[in-house]
Amino acid sequence: MIYRSPLRPVATFLCVIPTLLVAALVFNSCTALKEAQQRREKRLLEKRNATSLMLKPSKATIKKITEDALFGESDHYTLKFAEDLHGLPAFDEVPERKEFIRSALGYMESLYDAMSEHFGFHPEHQIHVTLHDAYRGSRLAAFTSTQYRSGISNGRYVKFIAGIQMDFPMQMYEKHGVRVHELTHAFTNIYYIPVWFSEGIAVLIQSEYAKGGLHAKLDSLKADIRIDLNGENELENWVGHTESSPLTQWRYRYAYTLVAELWERYGNDFYIKVFELMEADGLHQQLESLMPTSVLVYYFSKAAGEDLVPFFRQLHFNVRPLTKEDIVKQIETMNSQIRRRRE
């Protein structure tokens, strides 16, 4: 009896270990199966959402998926996983990553087709998408960067698109509206448009077409205006969503309200006409920097069939009436200065 007492707990303990191991294995197996099922359901839900959003299956091809399934390429995209995603349970196995890449590229190609059909144009470059767990220290902000180069050709200043990069924290990529917002940037920023118009039209497409808007319209463009110390609309001081300012949310909402106001006044094809006019002129490639608001309002007025300078002045935008000849003259003056410096 003296020896049985200490042995009993040991025997009991030895019996418990296999039981615990079996339970742990069963639990882990169930958890893994549950997670896999949830991921499959998520992919199916995305396909159903695509159908409800009237996205058609794309004819684009998936050209390549690497053996480790960390990179994929289709006709209009490349997609890769950033290093901070590699070890996460949802992406630590090759089959899971491969399934995700196929689904993601197929979906984004369908979205690309829908955007091309809507705007009537598309970027010439592939769009490079990188997925992250967190990007720039945040899981709540996606970024689209349009890189361009500039130089002198035959004594004239020109700039051209060098690449388009989209960075999504996975939490943001999962939101359809965010993907639409960022893809709108990828399409429209090839015209070097002002920040406020770039963000305004991205929110418009996100809200009115994708039904995934995060910013509500303001009640009134006049009553809800914000004016800086120079007496100008604070919207013109916007440097983009990388800024950290108390006015950021107001800027998103005001830009959306303004862009939506013109869209409602002049019809669903208003902005399509605007971009067609820009493409026909090609002047956006010859301007020294981003398009000034006065030049943008010139195109707005042409598309609307009426002078919109008074409308923008009422909203305290620093704009003046321009003709095409005025814009060309400004470009020629800049090029003359360039040629003199090179002599």
TACORGI-V354386 format. One record per residue. RES is the residue in one letter. PHI is phi in degrees with one decimal (999 if undefined). OMEGA is omega in radians with two decimals (999 if undefined). BURIAL is I if it has 16 or more other C-alpha atoms within 10 Angstrom, else O. Layout:
res = [RES | RES]
phi = [PHI | PHI]
omega = [OMEGA | OMEGA]
burial = [BURIAL | BURIAL]
This chain:
res = [M | I | Y | R | S | P | L | R | P | V | A | T | F | L | C | V | I | P | T | L | L | V | A | A | L | V | F | N | S | C | T | A | L | K | E | A | Q | Q | R | R | E | K | R | L | L | E | K | R | N | A | T | S | L | M | L | K | P | S | K | A | T | I | K | K | I | T | E | D | A | L | F | G | E | S | D | H | Y | T | L | K | F | A | E | D | L | H | G | L | P | A | F | D | E | V | P | E | R | K | E | F | I | R | S | A | L | G | Y | M | E | S | L | Y | D | A | M | S | E | H | F | G | F | H | P | E | H | Q | I | H | V | T | L | H | D | A | Y | R | G | S | R | L | A | A | F | T | S | T | Q | Y | R | S | G | I | S | N | G | R | Y | V | K | F | I | A | G | I | Q | M | D | F | P | M | Q | M | Y | E | K | H | G | V | R | V | H | E | L | T | H | A | F | T | N | I | Y | Y | I | P | V | W | F | S | E | G | I | A | V | L | I | Q | S | E | Y | A | K | G | G | L | H | A | K | L | D | S | L | K | A | D | I | R | I | D | L | N | G | E | N | E | L | E | N | W | V | G | H | T | E | S | S | P | L | T | Q | W | R | Y | R | Y | A | Y | T | L | V | A | E | L | W | E | R | Y | G | N | D | F | Y | I | K | V | F | E | L | M | E | A | D | G | L | H | Q | Q | L | E | S | L | M | P | T | S | V | L | V | Y | Y | F | S | K | A | A | G | E | D | L | V | P | F | F | R | Q | L | H | F | N | V | R | P | L | T | K | E | D | I | V | K | Q | I | E | T | M | N | S | Q | I | R | R | R | R | E]
phi = [999 | -63.9 | -87.6 | -71.6 | -59.7 | -69.3 | -75.7 | -61.5 | -62.0 | -64.3 | -61.5 | -61.1 | -63.7 | -65.9 | -74.5 | -71.7 | -58.1 | -58.8 | -62.8 | -65.0 | -62.9 | -62.1 | -62.0 | -64.9 | -63.2 | -63.8 | -62.7 | -62.7 | -63.7 | -63.7 | -63.2 | -62.9 | -63.7 | -64.0 | -64.7 | -62.9 | -63.4 | -62.9 | -66.9 | -63.9 | -62.8 | -64.6 | -63.3 | -64.9 | -62.8 | -62.5 | -65.5 | -65.0 | -62.8 | -60.5 | -66.2 | -66.7 | -88.7 | 62.9 | -84.6 | -94.0 | -57.1 | -83.4 | -87.7 | -64.4 | -106.8 | -89.7 | -81.4 | -159.0 | -133.9 | -65.8 | -59.3 | -84.0 | 56.2 | -100.0 | -150.1 | -140.9 | -142.5 | -126.0 | -58.8 | -115.5 | -137.8 | -119.1 | -138.8 | -139.5 | -94.6 | -69.1 | -60.3 | -73.2 | -95.7 | -58.3 | -92.6 | -74.2 | -54.3 | -73.0 | -133.3 | -93.2 | -123.5 | -59.0 | -58.1 | -65.6 | -65.9 | -63.9 | -61.4 | -64.3 | -60.8 | -60.2 | -64.7 | -65.5 | -65.9 | -61.9 | -65.0 | -66.6 | -67.0 | -63.7 | -66.5 | -60.9 | -61.0 | -63.9 | -68.5 | -62.1 | -65.8 | -69.6 | -85.5 | 85.1 | -153.5 | -155.2 | -65.2 | -79.2 | -90.6 | -62.4 | -101.2 | -97.1 | -108.2 | -120.0 | -101.2 | -127.7 | -74.5 | -137.9 | -128.5 | 54.1 | 78.3 | -137.7 | -102.8 | -118.5 | -146.0 | -102.4 | -134.9 | -121.3 | -114.7 | -103.8 | -88.7 | -135.4 | -116.1 | -135.4 | -173.1 | -111.2 | -128.1 | 54.6 | 76.2 | -125.8 | -77.8 | -140.0 | -135.6 | -149.2 | -72.6 | -104.8 | 176.5 | -130.8 | -122.2 | -119.4 | -120.9 | -120.7 | -62.6 | -56.4 | -60.7 | -85.9 | -61.2 | -66.8 | -92.0 | -58.1 | -60.8 | -67.8 | -61.5 | -64.4 | -57.9 | -69.7 | -69.0 | -61.0 | -59.2 | -60.3 | -77.7 | -85.4 | -71.7 | -68.2 | -100.8 | 56.2 | -76.6 | -60.0 | -56.9 | -63.6 | -74.8 | -58.3 | -72.9 | -63.3 | -74.2 | -65.8 | -68.9 | -59.9 | -65.0 | -61.3 | -84.5 | -85.8 | -105.5 | -86.4 | 55.0 | -129.8 | -69.7 | -108.5 | -125.1 | -86.3 | -68.0 | -81.7 | -70.7 | -151.4 | -65.4 | -84.2 | -71.1 | -100.8 | -72.5 | -124.1 | -119.3 | -83.6 | -68.8 | -88.3 | 80.7 | -108.0 | -61.2 | -62.1 | -63.0 | -72.9 | -91.9 | -72.4 | -104.2 | 112.4 | -79.7 | -81.7 | -73.4 | -120.3 | -144.9 | -61.1 | -92.4 | -58.0 | -64.2 | -60.8 | -62.4 | -58.3 | -68.8 | -69.1 | -61.1 | -62.8 | -61.8 | -67.5 | -64.2 | -67.3 | -60.2 | -67.4 | -62.4 | -71.4 | -70.0 | -111.2 | 102.3 | -63.0 | -96.0 | -57.7 | -73.5 | -62.4 | -62.5 | -58.8 | -70.1 | -63.4 | -65.1 | -61.6 | -63.9 | -64.8 | -77.4 | 69.7 | -72.2 | -60.8 | -80.3 | -106.1 | -74.1 | -67.4 | -138.8 | -61.3 | -62.3 | -63.1 | -60.7 | -61.7 | -69.0 | -60.7 | -66.5 | -58.4 | -70.0 | -57.6 | -64.5 | -62.4 | -69.9 | -80.9 | 79.2 | -154.6 | -73.9 | -101.1 | -59.5 | -58.1 | -60.4 | -71.9 | -66.9 | -60.7 | -94.7 | 64.8 | -84.0 | -85.6 | -127.8 | -138.6 | -64.9 | -132.2 | -108.6 | -61.3 | -62.3 | -62.0 | -67.1 | -62.8 | -61.7 | -62.5 | -64.6 | -65.8 | -61.9 | -62.1 | -67.5 | -63.8 | -64.2 | -63.3 | -64.9 | -65.7 | -67.2 | -86.7 | -76.2]
omega = [-3.14 | -3.08 | -3.11 | -3.06 | 3.11 | -3.10 | -3.05 | 3.10 | 3.13 | 3.13 | 3.11 | -3.13 | 3.14 | 3.10 | -3.10 | -3.07 | 3.09 | 3.13 | 3.13 | 3.14 | 3.12 | -3.14 | -3.13 | 3.14 | 3.12 | -3.13 | 3.14 | 3.13 | 3.12 | 3.14 | 3.14 | 3.12 | 3.14 | 3.13 | 3.12 | 3.12 | 3.12 | 3.13 | 3.10 | 3.12 | 3.13 | 3.12 | 3.13 | 3.12 | 3.12 | 3.12 | 3.10 | 3.11 | 3.12 | 3.13 | -3.12 | 3.10 | 3.07 | 3.01 | -3.14 | 3.04 | -3.09 | 3.05 | 3.12 | -3.10 | 2.98 | -2.99 | -2.97 | 2.89 | -3.08 | -3.09 | 3.13 | 3.11 | 3.04 | -3.10 | 3.06 | -3.11 | 3.03 | -3.07 | -3.02 | -3.07 | 2.71 | -3.13 | 3.09 | 3.10 | 3.03 | -3.04 | -3.08 | 3.06 | -2.97 | -3.05 | -3.12 | -3.06 | -3.08 | -3.04 | -3.09 | 3.11 | -3.09 | -3.13 | 3.13 | 3.14 | -3.12 | 3.10 | -3.13 | -3.11 | 3.12 | -3.14 | -3.08 | -3.13 | 3.10 | 3.14 | -3.10 | 3.07 | 3.07 | 3.11 | 3.09 | 3.12 | -3.13 | 3.14 | 3.10 | 3.14 | -3.12 | -3.05 | -3.10 | 3.09 | 3.09 | 3.12 | 3.10 | -3.06 | 2.93 | 3.08 | -3.08 | -3.08 | 3.03 | 3.12 | -3.08 | 2.87 | 3.03 | 3.14 | -3.07 | 3.07 | -3.08 | 3.01 | -2.97 | -3.13 | 3.04 | -3.07 | 2.97 | -3.13 | 3.05 | -3.12 | 3.06 | 3.11 | 3.10 | 3.13 | -3.13 | 3.10 | -3.11 | 3.09 | -3.12 | 3.11 | 3.06 | 3.01 | -3.09 | -3.12 | 3.12 | -3.13 | 3.11 | -3.10 | 3.07 | 3.13 | -3.11 | 2.77 | -3.06 | 3.13 | 3.13 | 3.11 | -3.12 | -3.14 | -3.10 | -3.11 | 3.13 | 3.10 | 3.11 | 3.13 | -3.08 | 3.12 | 3.04 | 3.05 | -3.10 | 3.14 | -2.94 | -3.10 | 3.06 | 3.09 | 3.04 | -3.07 | 3.13 | -3.09 | -3.05 | 3.11 | 3.10 | -3.14 | -3.13 | -3.11 | 3.08 | 3.10 | 3.10 | -3.13 | 3.12 | -3.04 | -2.99 | -3.09 | -3.13 | -3.13 | -3.14 | -3.08 | 3.11 | -3.06 | 3.13 | 3.06 | 3.01 | -3.11 | -3.04 | 3.08 | -3.11 | -3.07 | -3.07 | -3.10 | 3.01 | -3.06 | -3.13 | -3.07 | 3.07 | -3.14 | -3.10 | 3.14 | -3.12 | 3.13 | -3.10 | 3.12 | -3.05 | 3.10 | 3.11 | -3.03 | 2.99 | -3.11 | 3.04 | -3.02 | 3.04 | -3.10 | -3.02 | -3.12 | 3.07 | -3.12 | 3.08 | -3.07 | -3.12 | 3.12 | 3.11 | -3.13 | -3.13 | -3.13 | 3.11 | 3.12 | 3.13 | 3.12 | 3.13 | -3.14 | -2.92 | 2.99 | -3.07 | -3.11 | -3.08 | -3.08 | 3.02 | 3.09 | -3.13 | -3.11 | 3.06 | 3.11 | 3.11 | -3.11 | -3.12 | -3.12 | -3.08 | -3.09 | -3.12 | 3.14 | -3.08 | 3.09 | -2.99 | -3.09 | 3.05 | -3.09 | 3.06 | -3.12 | 3.12 | 3.10 | 3.10 | -3.14 | 3.02 | 3.13 | 3.06 | -3.10 | 3.11 | -3.11 | -3.11 | -3.08 | 3.08 | -3.10 | -3.12 | 3.10 | 3.11 | 3.12 | -3.12 | 3.09 | 3.08 | 3.13 | 3.05 | 2.96 | 3.12 | -3.09 | 3.06 | 3.14 | 3.11 | 2.93 | 3.08 | 3.13 | 3.10 | -3.11 | 3.13 | 3.13 | 3.12 | 3.12 | -3.13 | 3.09 | 3.11 | -3.13 | 3.09 | 3.10 | 3.11 | -3.12 | 3.14 | 3.13 | -3.10 | -3.12 | 999]
burial = [O | O | O | O | O | O | O | O | O | O | O | O | O | O | O | O | O | O | O | O | O | O | O | O | O | O | O | O | O | O | O | O | O | O | O | O | O | O | O | O | O | O | I | O | O | I | I | O | O | I | O | O | O | O | I | O | O | I | O | O | O | I | O | O | I | O | O | O | I | I | I | I | I | I | O | I | I | I | I | I | I | I | O | O | I | I | O | O | O | O | I | O | O | O | O | I | I | I | O | I | I | I | I | I | I | I | I | I | I | I | I | I | I | I | I | O | O | O | I | O | O | I | I | O | O | O | I | I | I | I | I | I | I | I | I | O | O | O | I | O | I | I | I | I | I | I | O | O | O | O | O | O | O | O | O | I | I | I | I | I | I | O | I | I | I | I | I | I | I | I | I | I | I | O | O | I | I | I | I | I | I | I | I | I | I | I | I | I | I | I | I | I | I | I | I | I | I | I | I | I | I | I | I | I | I | I | I | O | O | I | O | I | I | O | I | O | I | I | O | O | I | O | O | O | I | I | O | O | O | O | O | I | I | I | I | I | O | I | O | O | I | O | O | O | O | O | O | I | O | I | I | I | I | I | I | I | I | I | I | I | O | I | I | O | O | O | O | O | O | I | I | O | I | I | I | I | I | O | O | O | O | O | I | I | I | I | I | O | O | O | I | I | I | I | I | I | I | I | I | I | I | I | I | I | O | O | I | I | I | O | O | I | O | O | I | I | I | I | I | O | O | O | O | O | O | O | I | O | O | O | I | O | O | I | I | O | O | O | O | O | O | O | O]
